[in-house]
Amino acid sequence: MLYKTEGIVIKSTEYRDADKILSIYTKNYGKITAIAKGVRKTKSKFGSSLELLTHSIFLIYKGRNIDIINQTEILESFFPISKQFIKFAFAINCAEVINKLCEDRETNRDLFFLLKETLHLLKTAKEPKLLSLSFKWKVLNIIGYRPSLDRCSGCNKKMEDMGGIFFRIDEGVIACSECIIKDKSNYVKVSDYFIRLLRKILVTPLSVISKTAIHDKRIEELGKITNIYLDYYSDSIFKTDGFLKKLAD
C-alpha cells in the first residue's frame, strides 16, 4: 500500500552501502521511520530531498517491517550546512526534541506546524537560542507538560507574593521557601524573572519571540531549567545540547 504525506526529515542514519534510515515528522501521520534505498549513490533519484531538515512531499510504501520511501518532491531545504552554522545547530537541536519526545505515528499537526515555523524563523532570529528554548516549552505545552506558574503548589500564595521561588521538576509546579522546608527534593531555585519570562513564552507567538533579545544571564537561567525539565521527560540527553554549550563557551 502506498501513502502520500508532507514531512520534515528530523534524523538520518546511514545503512548498509547506499541506504539511509530516516525519521520524518509528517503532517498526517506524526513521526514515521522509513528507509530510502540507494539514496547515497551518486545518481540517486532522491537528490537532496532527504537531507536533514528538508521539507518534502513523500510517497511511501507501507512495508512489513519498515516503510520504504518510493518518491519525493522537495518543498524547501532549511539551513544548508555551509551557511548559518550556529543556527543550523539550533535547528538540529529542535528536531531532536521532536524525535525524542514524540511516539511513532501519533498525529499532531500542531507540532508539525510548530517545527516548520521554528525552522523558518531561525533563519532571521535575533536570538536563536531564545527561540529554540521557547520552541521546547511550546512542544512541552502541546504534548501535555505545561507547568503551573501562578501560585505556590503548597499554600496557594500568588507568585508575586512569594519571597523565594522554587520550581519542582517532576510536577512542573512552583513553591515558596516555606512550603519546601520539609521536602527539597526535585526543586530548583529560580528567579521571579524566570517565571515571568516563561509565562510570556507560553502565550507569545514565536514570530514575536524571534525578534526579541534578552540578557545573556537570563537566557542562561532559562536554558538551565529548560534542559533539566526536558531531561526528566526524555530517555536521554539531547546530543546537540553539549555541542551548543561548547559553542557558547
Buried (B, 14 or more C-beta within 10 A) or exposed (E): EEBEBBBBBBBBEEBEEBBBBBBBBBBEBBBBBBBBBBBBEEEBEBEEBBBBBBBBBBEBBEEEEEBBBBBBEBBEBBBEEEEBEEBBBBBBBBBBBBBBBBEEEEEBEEBBEBBBBBBBBBBEBEBBBBBBBBBBBBBBBBBEBEBEBEBBBBEEBEBEEBEEBBBBBEEBBBBBBEBBEEEEEBBBEBBEBBBEBBBEBBEEEBEEBBEBEBEEEBBEBBBEBBBEBBBEBBEEEBEBBEEBEEEEE
